[in-house]
Amino acid sequence: MNNVSVITMFVLSGFNETISHRFVLFFLSLLCYCIICLLNVSLIVIIILDRNLHESMYILLCVFCMNALYGTAGFYPRFLWDLLSDVHLISYYGCLIQTKVIFSFVCGELSILALMAYDRYVAICQPLKYHSIMSKQRVIRFACFLWLTTFCIMAVNAFLTSRLKLCSPYISRLFCMNWSIVQLACFPEQTAINAISANIVTIIYLLHGVFIVWSYMYIIQTCVRSIENRAKFMQTCVPHLVSLFTFVVAILTDVISMRLGSKELPRTLQNFVALEFLVIPPIMNPLIYGFKLTKIRKKIYITYLRLLPFPRFLH
């Protein structure tokens, strides 16, 4: 107990409820992960290969999809392995790594959504300045800065968590999360700094949310005056708002469930709530943008026709 290295492995006790259905869950999870990879990789490849899509909005969408692949890669391979395993153990450092990957995925997602909101604000409210403000190079620099900031926050949290002395190896979840590890601390007074850090991070990303709301207040105010802007809003802002709503609801339900304990809820329901943000947004986002954005929809349609043998035969 005097040394954190005493605990070298964690037990993911959230898998206790999955044993009787693990093969069905494995198949569904594998199918889900394959769909996530296919949809997001397809969108990334389409945007990279088509020079007409090398605009700030599509570059940000490409970054959005990359972040989804990064976050789900930190969860699904390990999750699929655990579903087939009889013993659900994860090493101490493996748990820390998974925690930081998923944590940085969540923070990165919200940062990218905030940057996308700013992009739409400039496009609709300041169209004459759009190409100078949101140039390709500047957008890439913005995205790199946001990711770098996220990784710095992640490093600080990793350090604060690693210094805790833990008294139990049991994590009552399907995967590692920072708060789940902090709750295992032997001495609650040690976690005061972790709580302060968590509150600071929460405030930072709440400000991202305030910025998004502020951007859309100006966007809606501008769109009310112009039919052309209303059409642009429906075409490009609605997918962003749907993505934002889906992601925020998924995260909030998980955070509320985790922080409040929700012991009266069935473990199966708790597991489902915990997985929402790793299942729904990574699948929905590429579908929403793929079907709603005209340029991408046309590109997908043309690519699909080229892959089919019969159009060339008829020609």
KOLNU-712591 format. One record per residue (C-alpha): residue number from 1; residue in three letters; x negated, y, z. Coordinates in nm, 4 decimals. Layout:
+-----+--------+----------+----------+----------+
: num : residu :        x :        y :        z :
+-----+--------+----------+----------+----------+
: NUM :    ALA :        X :        Y :        Z :
...
+-----+--------+----------+----------+----------+
//
This chain:
+-----+--------+----------+----------+----------+
: num : residu :        x :        y :        z :
+-----+--------+----------+----------+----------+
:   1 :    MET :   0.0000 :   0.0000 :   0.0000 :
:   2 :    ASN :  -0.2979 :   0.2273 :   0.0523 :
:   3 :    ASN :  -0.4007 :   0.2019 :  -0.3096 :
:   4 :    VAL :  -0.1868 :   0.2438 :  -0.6190 :
:   5 :    SER :  -0.3886 :  -0.0288 :  -0.7941 :
:   6 :    VAL :  -0.2187 :  -0.2876 :  -0.5655 :
:   7 :    ILE :   0.0727 :  -0.2867 :  -0.8108 :
:   8 :    THR :  -0.0643 :  -0.3930 :  -1.1479 :
:   9 :    MET :   0.2638 :  -0.5204 :  -1.2976 :
:  10 :    PHE :   0.6232 :  -0.4027 :  -1.2965 :
:  11 :    VAL :   0.9323 :  -0.6225 :  -1.3176 :
:  12 :    LEU :   1.2074 :  -0.4867 :  -1.5451 :
:  13 :    SER :   1.5058 :  -0.6157 :  -1.3502 :
:  14 :    GLY :   1.7531 :  -0.4584 :  -1.5934 :
:  15 :    PHE :   1.7091 :  -0.7698 :  -1.8094 :
:  16 :    ASN :   1.8738 :  -0.9924 :  -1.5478 :
:  17 :    GLU :   2.2149 :  -0.9167 :  -1.7011 :
:  18 :    THR :   2.1014 :  -0.9984 :  -2.0573 :
:  19 :    ILE :   1.9844 :  -1.3583 :  -2.0077 :
:  20 :    SER :   2.3121 :  -1.5270 :  -2.1109 :
:  21 :    HIS :   2.3417 :  -1.3180 :  -2.4309 :
:  22 :    ARG :   1.9756 :  -1.2572 :  -2.5119 :
:  23 :    PHE :   1.9717 :  -1.4201 :  -2.8572 :
:  24 :    VAL :   2.2740 :  -1.2210 :  -2.9729 :
:  25 :    LEU :   2.1199 :  -0.9045 :  -2.8280 :
:  26 :    PHE :   1.7883 :  -0.9863 :  -2.9955 :
:  27 :    PHE :   1.9526 :  -1.0194 :  -3.3373 :
:  28 :    LEU :   2.1557 :  -0.6982 :  -3.2952 :
:  29 :    SER :   1.8525 :  -0.5059 :  -3.1647 :
:  30 :    LEU :   1.6308 :  -0.6307 :  -3.4473 :
:  31 :    LEU :   1.8978 :  -0.5349 :  -3.7015 :
:  32 :    CYS :   1.9321 :  -0.1922 :  -3.5385 :
:  33 :    TYR :   1.5550 :  -0.1330 :  -3.5443 :
:  34 :    CYS :   1.5295 :  -0.2417 :  -3.9096 :
:  35 :    ILE :   1.8102 :   0.0004 :  -4.0027 :
:  36 :    ILE :   1.6383 :   0.2828 :  -3.8103 :
:  37 :    CYS :   1.3075 :   0.2165 :  -3.9887 :
:  38 :    LEU :   1.4717 :   0.1831 :  -4.3315 :
:  39 :    LEU :   1.6798 :   0.5014 :  -4.3046 :
:  40 :    ASN :   1.4102 :   0.7221 :  -4.1563 :
:  41 :    VAL :   1.1259 :   0.5958 :  -4.3752 :
:  42 :    SER :   1.3458 :   0.6364 :  -4.6860 :
:  43 :    LEU :   1.4183 :   0.9991 :  -4.5996 :
:  44 :    ILE :   1.0510 :   1.0704 :  -4.5227 :
:  45 :    VAL :   0.9339 :   0.9164 :  -4.8512 :
:  46 :    ILE :   1.1989 :   1.1014 :  -5.0550 :
:  47 :    ILE :   1.1008 :   1.4367 :  -4.9008 :
:  48 :    ILE :   0.7257 :   1.3789 :  -4.9397 :
:  49 :    LEU :   0.7424 :   1.2598 :  -5.3012 :
:  50 :    ASP :   0.9863 :   1.5216 :  -5.4325 :
:  51 :    ARG :   0.8204 :   1.8636 :  -5.4632 :
:  52 :    ASN :   1.1618 :   2.0301 :  -5.4876 :
:  53 :    LEU :   1.2188 :   1.9273 :  -5.1253 :
:  54 :    HIS :   0.8994 :   2.0895 :  -4.9960 :
:  55 :    GLU :   1.0978 :   2.3620 :  -4.8212 :
:  56 :    SER :   1.1054 :   2.4413 :  -4.4509 :
:  57 :    MET :   1.4450 :   2.2809 :  -4.3849 :
:  58 :    TYR :   1.3417 :   1.9513 :  -4.5462 :
:  59 :    ILE :   0.9949 :   1.9573 :  -4.3886 :
:  60 :    LEU :   1.1606 :   1.9882 :  -4.0477 :
:  61 :    LEU :   1.3947 :   1.7028 :  -4.1376 :
:  62 :    CYS :   1.0892 :   1.4957 :  -4.2300 :
:  63 :    VAL :   0.9307 :   1.5770 :  -3.8911 :
:  64 :    PHE :   1.2626 :   1.4894 :  -3.7259 :
:  65 :    CYS :   1.2579 :   1.1432 :  -3.8840 :
:  66 :    MET :   0.8901 :   1.0905 :  -3.7943 :
:  67 :    ASN :   0.9707 :   1.1679 :  -3.4328 :
:  68 :    ALA :   1.2532 :   0.9125 :  -3.4394 :
:  69 :    LEU :   1.0156 :   0.6449 :  -3.5704 :
:  70 :    TYR :   0.7595 :   0.7372 :  -3.3049 :
:  71 :    GLY :   1.0090 :   0.7203 :  -3.0184 :
:  72 :    THR :   1.1753 :   0.3958 :  -3.1246 :
:  73 :    ALA :   0.8339 :   0.2334 :  -3.1822 :
:  74 :    GLY :   0.7664 :   0.2928 :  -2.8133 :
:  75 :    PHE :   1.0771 :   0.0958 :  -2.7193 :
:  76 :    TYR :   1.2024 :  -0.1648 :  -2.9679 :
:  77 :    PRO :   0.8970 :  -0.3939 :  -3.0163 :
:  78 :    ARG :   0.8571 :  -0.4351 :  -2.6400 :
:  79 :    PHE :   1.2340 :  -0.4664 :  -2.5882 :
:  80 :    LEU :   1.2631 :  -0.7406 :  -2.8520 :
:  81 :    TRP :   0.9730 :  -0.9277 :  -2.6944 :
:  82 :    ASP :   1.1324 :  -0.9059 :  -2.3482 :
:  83 :    LEU :   1.4662 :  -1.0353 :  -2.4774 :
:  84 :    LEU :   1.2988 :  -1.3612 :  -2.5842 :
:  85 :    SER :   1.0790 :  -1.3853 :  -2.2771 :
:  86 :    ASP :   1.1721 :  -1.5655 :  -1.9569 :
:  87 :    VAL :   0.9624 :  -1.3272 :  -1.7457 :
:  88 :    HIS :   1.0170 :  -0.9529 :  -1.7894 :
:  89 :    LEU :   0.6856 :  -0.8098 :  -1.6774 :
:  90 :    ILE :   0.5032 :  -0.5025 :  -1.8031 :
:  91 :    SER :   0.1599 :  -0.3853 :  -1.6937 :
:  92 :    TYR :   0.1205 :  -0.0690 :  -1.4866 :
:  93 :    TYR :  -0.0580 :   0.1193 :  -1.7649 :
:  94 :    GLY :   0.1696 :  -0.0276 :  -2.0309 :
:  95 :    CYS :   0.4631 :   0.1111 :  -1.8328 :
:  96 :    LEU :   0.2993 :   0.4541 :  -1.8102 :
:  97 :    ILE :   0.2345 :   0.4537 :  -2.1864 :
:  98 :    GLN :   0.5941 :   0.3568 :  -2.2658 :
:  99 :    THR :   0.7181 :   0.6253 :  -2.0280 :
: 100 :    LYS :   0.5120 :   0.8930 :  -2.1977 :
: 101 :    VAL :   0.6055 :   0.7848 :  -2.5517 :
: 102 :    ILE :   0.9787 :   0.7919 :  -2.4759 :
: 103 :    PHE :   0.9478 :   1.1129 :  -2.2731 :
: 104 :    SER :   0.7551 :   1.2914 :  -2.5509 :
: 105 :    PHE :   1.0078 :   1.1614 :  -2.8074 :
: 106 :    VAL :   1.2959 :   1.3183 :  -2.6120 :
: 107 :    CYS :   1.1151 :   1.6504 :  -2.5593 :
: 108 :    GLY :   0.9942 :   1.6549 :  -2.9200 :
: 109 :    GLU :   1.3481 :   1.5919 :  -3.0468 :
: 110 :    LEU :   1.4855 :   1.8924 :  -2.8601 :
: 111 :    SER :   1.1942 :   2.1116 :  -2.9727 :
: 112 :    ILE :   1.2509 :   2.0188 :  -3.3366 :
: 113 :    LEU :   1.6248 :   2.0865 :  -3.3016 :
: 114 :    ALA :   1.5407 :   2.4326 :  -3.1628 :
: 115 :    LEU :   1.3058 :   2.4993 :  -3.4554 :
: 116 :    MET :   1.5734 :   2.3818 :  -3.7001 :
: 117 :    ALA :   1.8210 :   2.6223 :  -3.5374 :
: 118 :    TYR :   1.5738 :   2.9079 :  -3.5868 :
: 119 :    ASP :   1.5257 :   2.8031 :  -3.9492 :
: 120 :    ARG :   1.9023 :   2.8219 :  -4.0088 :
: 121 :    TYR :   1.9201 :   3.1568 :  -3.8272 :
: 122 :    VAL :   1.6554 :   3.3103 :  -4.0553 :
: 123 :    ALA :   1.8095 :   3.1520 :  -4.3686 :
: 124 :    ILE :   2.1578 :   3.2895 :  -4.3001 :
: 125 :    CYS :   2.0981 :   3.6071 :  -4.0989 :
: 126 :    GLN :   1.7759 :   3.7260 :  -4.2673 :
: 127 :    PRO :   1.7795 :   3.5623 :  -4.6141 :
: 128 :    LEU :   1.5452 :   3.8182 :  -4.7755 :
: 129 :    LYS :   1.2735 :   3.7435 :  -4.5203 :
: 130 :    TYR :   1.3322 :   3.3663 :  -4.5151 :
: 131 :    HIS :   1.0489 :   3.2528 :  -4.7427 :
: 132 :    SER :   0.7953 :   3.4814 :  -4.5798 :
: 133 :    ILE :   0.8911 :   3.3895 :  -4.2217 :
: 134 :    MET :   0.9518 :   3.0170 :  -4.2773 :
: 135 :    SER :   0.6731 :   2.9365 :  -4.5222 :
: 136 :    LYS :   0.5631 :   2.5750 :  -4.5589 :
: 137 :    GLN :   0.2312 :   2.6329 :  -4.3785 :
: 138 :    ARG :   0.3964 :   2.8205 :  -4.0925 :
: 139 :    VAL :   0.6617 :   2.5532 :  -4.0413 :
: 140 :    ILE :   0.3938 :   2.2830 :  -4.0245 :
: 141 :    ARG :   0.1987 :   2.4924 :  -3.7707 :
: 142 :    PHE :   0.5157 :   2.5424 :  -3.5647 :
: 143 :    ALA :   0.5854 :   2.1679 :  -3.5650 :
: 144 :    CYS :   0.2246 :   2.0842 :  -3.4671 :
: 145 :    PHE :   0.2362 :   2.3398 :  -3.1855 :
: 146 :    LEU :   0.5596 :   2.1924 :  -3.0481 :
: 147 :    TRP :   0.4194 :   1.8400 :  -3.0577 :
: 148 :    LEU :   0.0946 :   1.9557 :  -2.8930 :
: 149 :    THR :   0.2928 :   2.1291 :  -2.6175 :
: 150 :    THR :   0.4973 :   1.8147 :  -2.5625 :
: 151 :    PHE :   0.1858 :   1.5982 :  -2.5353 :
: 152 :    CYS :   0.0289 :   1.8404 :  -2.2850 :
: 153 :    ILE :   0.3419 :   1.8222 :  -2.0688 :
: 154 :    MET :   0.3340 :   1.4449 :  -2.1076 :
: 155 :    ALA :  -0.0317 :   1.4317 :  -1.9910 :
: 156 :    VAL :   0.0471 :   1.6371 :  -1.6787 :
: 157 :    ASN :   0.3398 :   1.4103 :  -1.5908 :
: 158 :    ALA :   0.1268 :   1.1002 :  -1.6482 :
: 159 :    PHE :  -0.1361 :   1.2311 :  -1.4084 :
: 160 :    LEU :   0.1199 :   1.3228 :  -1.1396 :
: 161 :    THR :   0.2879 :   0.9820 :  -1.1624 :
: 162 :    SER :  -0.0412 :   0.7866 :  -1.1602 :
: 163 :    ARG :  -0.1444 :   0.9404 :  -0.8250 :
: 164 :    LEU :   0.1586 :   0.7986 :  -0.6405 :
: 165 :    LYS :   0.1271 :   0.4994 :  -0.4076 :
: 166 :    LEU :   0.4054 :   0.2573 :  -0.4967 :
: 167 :    CYS :   0.5745 :   0.0097 :  -0.2627 :
: 168 :    SER :   0.7828 :  -0.1922 :  -0.5063 :
: 169 :    PRO :   0.7218 :  -0.3375 :  -0.8537 :
: 170 :    TYR :   1.0921 :  -0.3578 :  -0.9462 :
: 171 :    ILE :   1.2305 :  -0.1154 :  -1.2046 :
: 172 :    SER :   1.6062 :  -0.1544 :  -1.2453 :
: 173 :    ARG :   1.6065 :  -0.0650 :  -1.6144 :
: 174 :    LEU :   1.5386 :  -0.2198 :  -1.9554 :
: 175 :    PHE :   1.2358 :   0.0034 :  -2.0085 :
: 176 :    CYS :   1.0053 :   0.2321 :  -1.8124 :
: 177 :    MET :   1.1036 :   0.5899 :  -1.7350 :
: 178 :    ASN :   0.9102 :   0.8420 :  -1.5288 :
: 179 :    TRP :   1.1816 :   0.8971 :  -1.2683 :
: 180 :    SER :   1.2202 :   0.5195 :  -1.2211 :
: 181 :    ILE :   0.8510 :   0.4939 :  -1.1283 :
: 182 :    VAL :   0.8612 :   0.8010 :  -0.9029 :
: 183 :    GLN :   1.1497 :   0.6459 :  -0.7061 :
: 184 :    LEU :   0.9202 :   0.3554 :  -0.6116 :
: 185 :    ALA :   0.6812 :   0.5845 :  -0.4201 :
: 186 :    CYS :   0.5986 :   0.4736 :  -0.0640 :
: 187 :    PHE :   0.5933 :   0.8266 :   0.0741 :
: 188 :    PRO :   0.8726 :   1.0607 :  -0.0464 :
: 189 :    GLU :   0.6654 :   1.3679 :   0.0425 :
: 190 :    GLN :   0.4174 :   1.2661 :  -0.2272 :
: 191 :    THR :   0.6859 :   1.3113 :  -0.4921 :
: 192 :    ALA :   0.7426 :   1.6809 :  -0.4147 :
: 193 :    ILE :   0.4977 :   1.7879 :  -0.6860 :
: 194 :    ASN :   0.6638 :   1.5472 :  -0.9319 :
: 195 :    ALA :   1.0017 :   1.7021 :  -0.8521 :
: 196 :    ILE :   0.8647 :   2.0534 :  -0.9061 :
: 197 :    SER :   0.7070 :   1.9459 :  -1.2361 :
: 198 :    ALA :   1.0342 :   1.7809 :  -1.3444 :
: 199 :    ASN :   1.2282 :   2.0986 :  -1.2622 :
: 200 :    ILE :   0.9821 :   2.3142 :  -1.4607 :
: 201 :    VAL :   1.0096 :   2.0829 :  -1.7617 :
: 202 :    THR :   1.3886 :   2.0854 :  -1.7300 :
: 203 :    ILE :   1.3918 :   2.4671 :  -1.7288 :
: 204 :    ILE :   1.1619 :   2.4798 :  -2.0339 :
: 205 :    TYR :   1.3913 :   2.2570 :  -2.2372 :
: 206 :    LEU :   1.7067 :   2.4226 :  -2.1050 :
: 207 :    LEU :   1.5616 :   2.7417 :  -2.2526 :
: 208 :    HIS :   1.5367 :   2.5533 :  -2.5828 :
: 209 :    GLY :   1.9093 :   2.4892 :  -2.5496 :
: 210 :    VAL :   1.9789 :   2.8557 :  -2.4700 :
: 211 :    PHE :   1.7765 :   2.9536 :  -2.7772 :
: 212 :    ILE :   1.9832 :   2.7191 :  -2.9962 :
: 213 :    VAL :   2.3098 :   2.8655 :  -2.8604 :
: 214 :    TRP :   2.1754 :   3.2198 :  -2.9161 :
: 215 :    SER :   2.0797 :   3.1339 :  -3.2760 :
: 216 :    TYR :   2.4235 :   2.9955 :  -3.3536 :
: 217 :    MET :   2.6010 :   3.2931 :  -3.1995 :
: 218 :    TYR :   2.4281 :   3.5146 :  -3.4556 :
: 219 :    ILE :   2.4796 :   3.2603 :  -3.7365 :
: 220 :    ILE :   2.8547 :   3.2344 :  -3.6714 :
: 221 :    GLN :   2.8830 :   3.6125 :  -3.6409 :
: 222 :    THR :   2.7165 :   3.6505 :  -3.9825 :
: 223 :    CYS :   2.9194 :   3.3726 :  -4.1458 :
: 224 :    VAL :   3.2512 :   3.5291 :  -4.0455 :
: 225 :    ARG :   3.1766 :   3.8217 :  -4.2787 :
: 226 :    SER :   3.0733 :   3.6215 :  -4.5857 :
: 227 :    ILE :   3.2330 :   3.3342 :  -4.7793 :
: 228 :    GLU :   2.8921 :   3.2427 :  -4.9253 :
: 229 :    ASN :   2.7406 :   3.2157 :  -4.5774 :
: 230 :    ARG :   3.0322 :   3.0051 :  -4.4622 :
: 231 :    ALA :   2.9588 :   2.7554 :  -4.7374 :
: 232 :    LYS :   2.5897 :   2.7562 :  -4.6424 :
: 233 :    PHE :   2.6876 :   2.7010 :  -4.2783 :
: 234 :    MET :   2.9052 :   2.4006 :  -4.3622 :
: 235 :    GLN :   2.6336 :   2.2548 :  -4.5863 :
: 236 :    THR :   2.3267 :   2.2918 :  -4.3666 :
: 237 :    CYS :   2.4332 :   2.3837 :  -4.0104 :
: 238 :    VAL :   2.7036 :   2.1241 :  -3.9497 :
: 239 :    PRO :   2.4580 :   1.8286 :  -3.9765 :
: 240 :    HIS :   2.2291 :   2.0062 :  -3.7316 :
: 241 :    LEU :   2.5119 :   2.0684 :  -3.4839 :
: 242 :    VAL :   2.6270 :   1.7052 :  -3.5073 :
: 243 :    SER :   2.2692 :   1.5852 :  -3.4454 :
: 244 :    LEU :   2.2352 :   1.8222 :  -3.1519 :
: 245 :    PHE :   2.5673 :   1.7196 :  -2.9975 :
: 246 :    THR :   2.4945 :   1.3467 :  -3.0375 :
: 247 :    PHE :   2.1476 :   1.3768 :  -2.8864 :
: 248 :    VAL :   2.2491 :   1.5992 :  -2.5923 :
: 249 :    VAL :   2.5454 :   1.3776 :  -2.4976 :
: 250 :    ALA :   2.3280 :   1.0632 :  -2.5136 :
: 251 :    ILE :   2.0548 :   1.2204 :  -2.2989 :
: 252 :    LEU :   2.2916 :   1.3740 :  -2.0439 :
: 253 :    THR :   2.4797 :   1.0488 :  -1.9853 :
: 254 :    ASP :   2.1505 :   0.8666 :  -1.9249 :
: 255 :    VAL :   2.0093 :   1.1389 :  -1.6960 :
: 256 :    ILE :   2.3298 :   1.1579 :  -1.4906 :
: 257 :    SER :   2.3421 :   0.7794 :  -1.4588 :
: 258 :    MET :   1.9743 :   0.7615 :  -1.3576 :
: 259 :    ARG :   1.9710 :   1.0540 :  -1.1130 :
: 260 :    LEU :   2.3002 :   0.9718 :  -0.9397 :
: 261 :    GLY :   2.2250 :   0.6025 :  -0.9154 :
: 262 :    SER :   2.5773 :   0.5027 :  -1.0271 :
: 263 :    LYS :   2.5565 :   0.1737 :  -0.8340 :
: 264 :    GLU :   2.9317 :   0.1305 :  -0.8632 :
: 265 :    LEU :   2.8992 :   0.1030 :  -1.2429 :
: 266 :    PRO :   2.8441 :  -0.2462 :  -1.3903 :
: 267 :    ARG :   2.4813 :  -0.3139 :  -1.4846 :
: 268 :    THR :   2.5859 :  -0.3885 :  -1.8448 :
: 269 :    LEU :   2.7412 :  -0.0434 :  -1.8790 :
: 270 :    GLN :   2.4338 :   0.1181 :  -1.7213 :
: 271 :    ASN :   2.2117 :  -0.0608 :  -1.9738 :
: 272 :    PHE :   2.4281 :   0.0585 :  -2.2619 :
: 273 :    VAL :   2.4184 :   0.4186 :  -2.1375 :
: 274 :    ALA :   2.0388 :   0.3969 :  -2.0995 :
: 275 :    LEU :   1.9957 :   0.2834 :  -2.4612 :
: 276 :    GLU :   2.2277 :   0.5370 :  -2.6274 :
: 277 :    PHE :   1.9613 :   0.7962 :  -2.7143 :
: 278 :    LEU :   1.7369 :   0.5255 :  -2.8650 :
: 279 :    VAL :   2.0130 :   0.3795 :  -3.0825 :
: 280 :    ILE :   2.2706 :   0.6373 :  -3.1930 :
: 281 :    PRO :   2.0656 :   0.9508 :  -3.2875 :
: 282 :    PRO :   1.7891 :   0.7642 :  -3.4817 :
: 283 :    ILE :   2.0582 :   0.5970 :  -3.6972 :
: 284 :    MET :   2.3070 :   0.8827 :  -3.7254 :
: 285 :    ASN :   2.0643 :   1.1646 :  -3.8077 :
: 286 :    PRO :   1.9285 :   1.0321 :  -4.1404 :
: 287 :    LEU :   2.2800 :   0.9252 :  -4.2415 :
: 288 :    ILE :   2.4285 :   1.2667 :  -4.1630 :
: 289 :    TYR :   2.1556 :   1.4604 :  -4.3428 :
: 290 :    GLY :   2.1377 :   1.2109 :  -4.6294 :
: 291 :    PHE :   2.5081 :   1.2403 :  -4.7076 :
: 292 :    LYS :   2.5572 :   1.6095 :  -4.6266 :
: 293 :    LEU :   2.2556 :   1.7808 :  -4.7864 :
: 294 :    THR :   2.3174 :   1.8001 :  -5.1616 :
: 295 :    LYS :   1.9545 :   1.7767 :  -5.2772 :
: 296 :    ILE :   1.8825 :   1.4683 :  -5.0710 :
: 297 :    ARG :   2.2140 :   1.3063 :  -5.1646 :
: 298 :    LYS :   2.1401 :   1.3558 :  -5.5348 :
: 299 :    LYS :   1.7873 :   1.2220 :  -5.4951 :
: 300 :    ILE :   1.9152 :   0.9107 :  -5.3147 :
: 301 :    TYR :   2.1766 :   0.8587 :  -5.5877 :
: 302 :    ILE :   1.9188 :   0.8912 :  -5.8674 :
: 303 :    THR :   1.6780 :   0.6554 :  -5.6883 :
: 304 :    TYR :   1.9586 :   0.4047 :  -5.6364 :
: 305 :    LEU :   2.0506 :   0.4119 :  -6.0066 :
: 306 :    ARG :   1.6888 :   0.3557 :  -6.1055 :
: 307 :    LEU :   1.6690 :   0.0479 :  -5.8836 :
: 308 :    LEU :   1.9779 :  -0.1082 :  -6.0417 :
: 309 :    PRO :   1.9090 :  -0.3185 :  -6.3547 :
: 310 :    PHE :   2.2394 :  -0.2669 :  -6.5371 :
: 311 :    PRO :   2.2147 :   0.1064 :  -6.6256 :
: 312 :    ARG :   1.8968 :   0.0456 :  -6.8240 :
: 313 :    PHE :   2.0519 :  -0.2611 :  -6.9873 :
: 314 :    LEU :   2.3601 :  -0.0661 :  -7.0953 :
: 315 :    HIS :   2.1413 :   0.2135 :  -7.2252 :
+-----+--------+----------+----------+----------+
//
